[in-house]
């Protein structure tokens, strides 16, 4: 980071190092305090945001290396992560190695070692002011555009990951608006500073805490279950038939970036019924027709629904949610019941 320096008889105050150095002194005074550790990360994020907004700071090409993932447990002091932290862990760890979440949160480009702030902020960095649901919806749409660009160049789309899955209880809290979004914003920003390429099993075990309750499947959670598999290429296991393979067989062409882009636009515009029809048609393409619904669909906050697809969940829970949508089929040798 540029230092404050004296030019002639005057000092040029830059103000980038000071906040970080103060937070480092606080952590040195209380090394076991997770609050001091989080305060240091908050100071770093605030400074990097200043760099992003100021072209004179960006022009020198400030570079930095992400933090070791082994430091993560120190942020919680041996206590279970709060629901906001668990959601942030699921979201950030779910991005592929080749396109980490950091690229969408901070105006950086990936280098062989670490990240660098180029002279001009990359188009991929869509983070900005506004409600968190709106910001995360922009991340979803930008991620879909990256998927589409990979398809055009013939590159294989990197698969999303599910290293630290969110619980359905936590996702439902997001959909219902009971999550502290200011705290979730902070946790997402803090975790963008870490190196997520490789996560040791002990770290995952320490941070992967499941929700105590399985919530009733509400309308928004059911829609999440339908939409979520269409925004990444992770296999969807068939209910009670895991040996049958992916419900959305890649050979069917059901999941494409163009479809995901159209689906994201419909959801964000609040056209939920049109989005349900489009999603249903893609499942039908894969030979997994969904049941028809009679009543109209309405979501108070469509951007919140779209943003939820960034939260990876356990394969078994994805299967449970999609099973509610699948059209019943008579098993061979079974009986049909009206």
PyMOL commands that set and color helices and strands:
alter all, ss='L'
color gray80, all
select helices_A, chain A and resi 17-29+34-53+55-59+69-75+83-93+97-99+102-105+132-152+168-176+181-191+201-207+219-231+250-252+257-268+272-285+302-310+315-323
alter helices_A, ss='H'
color red, helices_A
select strands_A, chain A and resi 5-7+10-12+63-64+109-110+115-116+237-238+241-246
alter strands_A, ss='S'
color yellow, strands_A
deselect
rebuild
show_as cartoon
